[in-house]
Amino acid sequence: MDIDLELRFKKLQKELEKNFSEELDVTAILFLIGVQELGKGVQKFSKQEKTELIHVAICTLLEKSGFYTFIGKDEDGWPHFKLTKKLPYLDDKEQKHLIKEAILDYFEF
């Protein structure tokens, strides 16, 4: 476990929680990033839309590493990406590490 990464991530969580008054896990933070990237503000989302927002967040986060390329927005304003580099096999721990690093980078934290 990367202790520095975990400490920085906890610090980011505490900072974000000031605005939301509840503990935010990785999935909740991904959802927030997706909402931010969609750019339509806070609204009610269906279960399917919430899943798609998390996908938008992951694509956005992994775009900097060259795994995805933004290709534009559809007629409803939803961002779309294409896979440009195959993701390597990562176990659960490695996936969480990669996503947490990308989240910290996104927030420049």
MDAnalysis code that builds the backbone (N, CA, C; Angstrom):
import MDAnalysis as mda
import numpy as np

u = mda.Universe.empty(327, n_residues=109, atom_resindex=np.repeat(np.arange(109), 3), trajectory=True)
u.add_TopologyAttr("name", ["N", "CA", "C"] * 109)
u.add_TopologyAttr("resid", np.arange(1, 110))
u.add_TopologyAttr("resname", ["MET", "ASP", "ILE", "ASP", "LEU", "GLU", "LEU", "ARG", "PHE", "LYS", "LYS", "LEU", "GLN", "LYS", "GLU", "LEU", "GLU", "LYS", "ASN", "PHE", "SER", "GLU", "GLU", "LEU", "ASP", "VAL", "THR", "ALA", "ILE", "LEU", "PHE", "LEU", "ILE", "GLY", "VAL", "GLN", "GLU", "LEU", "GLY", "LYS", "GLY", "VAL", "GLN", "LYS", "PHE", "SER", "LYS", "GLN", "GLU", "LYS", "THR", "GLU", "LEU", "ILE", "HIS", "VAL", "ALA", "ILE", "CYS", "THR", "LEU", "LEU", "GLU", "LYS", "SER", "GLY", "PHE", "TYR", "THR", "PHE", "ILE", "GLY", "LYS", "ASP", "GLU", "ASP", "GLY", "TRP", "PRO", "HIS", "PHE", "LYS", "LEU", "THR", "LYS", "LYS", "LEU", "PRO", "TYR", "LEU", "ASP", "ASP", "LYS", "GLU", "GLN", "LYS", "HIS", "LEU", "ILE", "LYS", "GLU", "ALA", "ILE", "LEU", "ASP", "TYR", "PHE", "GLU", "PHE"])
u.atoms.positions = np.array([
    [0.844, -1.194, 0.000],
    [0.000, 0.000, 0.000],
    [0.879, 1.243, 0.000],
    [0.538, 2.190, -0.842],
    [1.251, 3.450, -0.941],
    [0.665, 4.402, 0.109],
    [1.382, 4.564, 1.202],
    [0.877, 5.362, 2.325],
    [0.704, 6.825, 1.941],
    [1.651, 7.359, 1.163],
    [1.550, 8.754, 0.736],
    [0.276, 8.973, -0.089],
    [0.004, 8.066, -1.025],
    [-1.200, 8.166, -1.846],
    [-2.448, 8.125, -0.975],
    [-2.486, 7.185, -0.041],
    [-3.663, 7.050, 0.828],
    [-3.870, 8.293, 1.693],
    [-2.790, 8.868, 2.201],
    [-2.904, 10.083, 3.022],
    [-3.415, 11.258, 2.188],
    [-2.876, 11.400, 0.989],
    [-3.328, 12.474, 0.107],
    [-4.788, 12.278, -0.278],
    [-5.187, 11.020, -0.525],
    [-6.566, 10.745, -0.894],
    [-7.511, 11.050, 0.268],
    [-7.130, 10.676, 1.477],
    [-7.957, 10.978, 2.666],
    [-8.114, 12.489, 2.829],
    [-7.029, 13.217, 2.575],
    [-7.075, 14.678, 2.687],
    [-8.049, 15.252, 1.651],
    [-8.000, 14.740, 0.426],
    [-8.931, 15.177, -0.609],
    [-10.368, 14.846, -0.205],
    [-10.595, 13.636, 0.302],
    [-11.941, 13.255, 0.739],
    [-12.460, 14.244, 1.777],
    [-11.632, 14.583, 2.753],
    [-12.059, 15.521, 3.806],
    [-12.386, 16.888, 3.212],
    [-11.591, 17.318, 2.238],
    [-11.834, 18.602, 1.580],
    [-13.168, 18.585, 0.826],
    [-13.426, 17.527, 0.089],
    [-14.683, 17.418, -0.655],
    [-15.879, 17.291, 0.277],
    [-15.691, 16.600, 1.386],
    [-16.783, 16.378, 2.336],
    [-17.264, 17.674, 2.975],
    [-16.434, 18.703, 2.955],
    [-16.861, 20.000, 3.486],
    [-18.060, 20.530, 2.705],
    [-18.118, 20.185, 1.420],
    [-19.206, 20.660, 0.564],
    [-20.410, 19.726, 0.538],
    [-20.234, 18.482, 0.998],
    [-21.304, 17.503, 0.849],
    [-21.782, 16.907, 2.163],
    [-21.141, 17.201, 3.238],
    [-21.500, 16.776, 4.597],
    [-21.737, 15.270, 4.747],
    [-21.039, 14.495, 3.933],
    [-21.066, 13.037, 4.097],
    [-19.769, 12.481, 3.538],
    [-19.428, 11.279, 3.974],
    [-18.200, 10.656, 3.512],
    [-18.343, 10.226, 2.055],
    [-17.345, 10.575, 1.262],
    [-17.373, 10.247, -0.164],
    [-16.339, 9.172, -0.466],
    [-16.814, 8.041, -0.974],
    [-15.883, 6.986, -1.368],
    [-15.452, 7.219, -2.813],
    [-14.646, 6.328, -3.354],
    [-14.144, 6.479, -4.721],
    [-15.293, 6.581, -5.723],
    [-16.300, 5.740, -5.582],
    [-17.433, 5.754, -6.516],
    [-18.164, 7.087, -6.466],
    [-18.379, 7.622, -5.283],
    [-19.063, 8.914, -5.150],
    [-18.241, 10.032, -5.791],
    [-16.932, 9.975, -5.620],
    [-16.065, 10.990, -6.225],
    [-16.080, 10.851, -7.747],
    [-16.076, 9.624, -8.247],
    [-16.176, 9.414, -9.695],
    [-17.491, 9.986, -10.227],
    [-18.574, 9.774, -9.496],
    [-19.875, 10.318, -9.888],
    [-19.805, 11.848, -9.973],
    [-19.181, 12.479, -8.973],
    [-19.055, 13.940, -8.966],
    [-18.245, 14.439, -10.161],
    [-17.177, 13.733, -10.479],
    [-16.355, 14.103, -11.637],
    [-17.195, 13.978, -12.912],
    [-17.964, 12.907, -13.023],
    [-18.832, 12.720, -14.184],
    [-19.840, 13.850, -14.334],
    [-20.444, 14.249, -13.222],
    [-21.404, 15.359, -13.249],
    [-20.697, 16.637, -13.694],
    [-19.518, 16.858, -13.169],
    [-18.725, 18.035, -13.539],
    [-18.420, 18.027, -15.041],
    [-18.004, 16.889, -15.554],
    [-17.637, 16.783, -16.963],
    [-18.858, 16.889, -17.877],
    [-20.004, 16.427, -17.423],
    [-21.232, 16.571, -18.199],
    [-21.593, 18.049, -18.328],
    [-21.367, 18.795, -17.235],
    [-21.548, 20.239, -17.276],
    [-22.977, 20.738, -17.234],
    [-23.885, 19.922, -16.745],
    [-25.298, 20.328, -16.693],
    [-25.765, 20.620, -15.272],
    [-24.851, 20.603, -14.327],
    [-25.211, 20.886, -12.950],
    [-25.892, 19.721, -12.259],
    [-26.319, 20.000, -11.055],
    [-26.952, 18.980, -10.230],
    [-28.381, 18.766, -10.704],
    [-28.748, 17.520, -10.885],
    [-30.100, 17.154, -11.289],
    [-30.342, 15.698, -10.923],
    [-31.550, 15.246, -11.134],
    [-31.872, 13.835, -10.897],
    [-31.356, 13.031, -12.080],
    [-30.662, 11.930, -11.761],
    [-30.163, 11.041, -12.802],
    [-30.727, 9.650, -12.566],
    [-31.035, 8.959, -13.654],
    [-31.495, 7.578, -13.544],
    [-30.309, 6.704, -13.151],
    [-30.595, 5.478, -12.778],
    [-29.530, 4.546, -12.423],
    [-28.572, 4.359, -13.607],
    [-29.116, 4.240, -14.813],
    [-28.301, 4.093, -16.027],
    [-27.424, 5.327, -16.243],
    [-27.993, 6.508, -16.059],
    [-27.225, 7.745, -16.231],
    [-26.110, 7.854, -15.197],
    [-26.373, 7.408, -13.975],
    [-25.328, 7.428, -12.942],
    [-24.166, 6.526, -13.344],
    [-24.484, 5.362, -13.890],
    [-23.442, 4.447, -14.371],
    [-22.650, 5.105, -15.505],
    [-23.361, 5.762, -16.411],
    [-22.702, 6.440, -17.524],
    [-21.838, 7.604, -17.049],
    [-22.272, 8.307, -16.000],
    [-21.472, 9.403, -15.446],
    [-20.164, 8.878, -14.853],
    [-20.227, 7.742, -14.204],
    [-19.008, 7.139, -13.654],
    [-18.081, 6.733, -14.799],
    [-18.647, 6.219, -15.878],
    [-17.847, 5.868, -17.061],
    [-17.190, 7.117, -17.658],
    [-17.927, 8.208, -17.752],
    [-17.381, 9.477, -18.249],
    [-16.206, 9.904, -17.378],
    [-16.367, 9.775, -16.076],
    [-15.293, 10.152, -15.151],
    [-14.046, 9.300, -15.379],
    [-14.227, 8.002, -15.486],
    [-13.079, 7.108, -15.682],
    [-12.378, 7.432, -16.998],
    [-13.134, 7.630, -18.057],
    [-12.527, 7.985, -19.344],
    [-11.767, 9.314, -19.241],
    [-12.373, 10.285, -18.577],
    [-11.732, 11.586, -18.393],
    [-10.427, 11.434, -17.629],
    [-10.467, 10.655, -16.551],
    [-9.277, 10.467, -15.726],
    [-8.163, 9.749, -16.470],
    [-8.533, 8.758, -17.270],
    [-7.522, 7.954, -17.968],
    [-7.116, 8.550, -19.314],
    [-7.762, 9.638, -19.693],
    [-7.393, 10.313, -20.937],
    [-5.963, 10.864, -20.846],
    [-5.597, 11.416, -19.698],
    [-4.246, 11.970, -19.513],
    [-3.161, 10.914, -19.696],
    [-3.480, 9.677, -19.391],
    [-2.512, 8.583, -19.522],
    [-2.518, 7.986, -20.929],
    [-3.362, 8.511, -21.799],
    [-3.394, 8.060, -23.177],
    [-4.263, 6.849, -23.447],
    [-5.056, 6.434, -22.466],
    [-5.907, 5.264, -22.665],
    [-7.181, 5.598, -23.433],
    [-7.666, 6.821, -23.279],
    [-8.876, 7.256, -23.963],
    [-8.622, 8.589, -24.656],
    [-9.398, 8.835, -25.709],
    [-9.365, 10.111, -26.409],
    [-10.792, 10.644, -26.463],
    [-10.939, 11.897, -26.095],
    [-12.242, 12.550, -26.172],
    [-12.587, 12.744, -27.644],
    [-13.789, 12.305, -28.043],
    [-14.172, 12.432, -29.455],
    [-15.305, 13.433, -29.675],
    [-15.877, 13.944, -28.601],
    [-16.917, 14.958, -28.732],
    [-18.133, 14.652, -27.876],
    [-19.096, 15.537, -27.981],
    [-20.346, 15.386, -27.230],
    [-21.474, 15.052, -28.195],
    [-22.415, 14.262, -27.700],
    [-23.572, 13.923, -28.535],
    [-24.596, 15.056, -28.482],
    [-25.730, 14.860, -29.154],
    [-26.751, 15.912, -29.229],
    [-27.345, 16.281, -27.874],
    [-27.206, 15.392, -26.892],
    [-27.694, 15.683, -25.532],
    [-26.604, 16.266, -24.642],
    [-25.415, 16.460, -25.199],
    [-24.319, 17.057, -24.437],
    [-23.463, 16.078, -23.654],
    [-23.670, 14.785, -23.869],
    [-22.886, 13.784, -23.148],
    [-21.532, 13.575, -23.836],
    [-20.439, 13.623, -23.061],
    [-19.115, 13.406, -23.640],
    [-18.921, 11.942, -24.058],
    [-18.200, 11.745, -25.155],
    [-17.891, 10.403, -25.634],
    [-16.392, 10.276, -25.869],
    [-15.890, 9.092, -25.630],
    [-14.465, 8.805, -25.724],
    [-14.260, 7.537, -26.535],
    [-13.071, 7.380, -27.074],
    [-12.725, 6.101, -27.685],
    [-11.480, 5.580, -26.988],
    [-11.418, 4.282, -26.866],
    [-10.269, 3.621, -26.262],
    [-9.123, 3.706, -27.259],
    [-7.987, 4.280, -26.836],
    [-6.862, 4.439, -27.759],
    [-5.683, 3.546, -27.407],
    [-5.664, 3.078, -26.182],
    [-4.589, 2.186, -25.746],
    [-5.202, 1.172, -24.792],
    [-4.988, -0.094, -25.076],
    [-5.572, -1.152, -24.245],
    [-5.043, -1.042, -22.811],
    [-5.961, -1.124, -21.881],
    [-5.582, -1.092, -20.465],
    [-4.902, -2.406, -20.093],
    [-3.828, -2.329, -19.342],
    [-3.183, -3.570, -18.910],
    [-4.043, -4.267, -17.862],
    [-3.810, -5.560, -17.678],
    [-4.531, -6.259, -16.626],
    [-4.056, -5.709, -15.283],
    [-4.995, -5.315, -14.459],
    [-4.693, -4.837, -13.115],
    [-5.605, -5.557, -12.143],
    [-5.033, -6.007, -11.038],
    [-5.902, -6.598, -10.022],
    [-6.660, -5.474, -9.305],
    [-7.564, -5.827, -8.429],
    [-8.424, -4.861, -7.753],
    [-7.612, -3.775, -7.047],
    [-6.578, -4.164, -6.353],
    [-5.733, -3.223, -5.607],
    [-5.039, -2.244, -6.564],
    [-4.528, -2.765, -7.669],
    [-3.849, -1.920, -8.654],
    [-4.828, -0.963, -9.336],
    [-6.053, -1.434, -9.595],
    [-7.076, -0.574, -10.193],
    [-7.402, 0.594, -9.272],
    [-7.600, 0.296, -8.001],
    [-7.919, 1.345, -7.024],
    [-6.786, 2.363, -6.931],
    [-5.557, 1.858, -6.956],
    [-4.388, 2.740, -6.889],
    [-4.365, 3.676, -8.101],
    [-4.553, 3.122, -9.294],
    [-4.553, 3.906, -10.521],
    [-5.641, 4.979, -10.493],
    [-6.835, 4.588, -10.088],
    [-7.960, 5.536, -10.050],
    [-7.726, 6.619, -9.002],
    [-7.242, 6.245, -7.833],
    [-6.976, 7.258, -6.796],
    [-5.907, 8.244, -7.260],
    [-4.860, 7.752, -7.905],
    [-3.827, 8.649, -8.440],
    [-4.437, 9.609, -9.464],
    [-5.271, 9.086, -10.338],
    [-5.890, 9.907, -11.373],
    [-6.858, 10.938, -10.768],
    [-7.585, 10.553, -9.729],
    [-8.486, 11.483, -9.035],
    [-7.673, 12.616, -8.412],
    [-6.595, 12.275, -7.737],
    [-5.745, 13.300, -7.113],
    [-5.197, 14.248, -8.173],
    [-4.803, 13.693, -9.318],
    [-4.301, 14.519, -10.414],
    [-5.408, 15.427, -10.957],
    [-6.611, 14.885, -11.101],
    [-7.746, 15.661, -11.600],
    [-8.007, 16.888, -10.723],
    [-7.961, 16.687, -9.426],
    [-8.216, 17.778, -8.489],
    [-6.952, 18.563, -8.174],
    [-5.835, 18.176, -8.816],
    [-4.528, 18.804, -8.562],
    [-4.271, 18.873, -7.071],
    [-4.416, 17.723, -6.438],
    [-4.317, 17.640, -4.980],
    [-3.064, 16.911, -4.570],
])
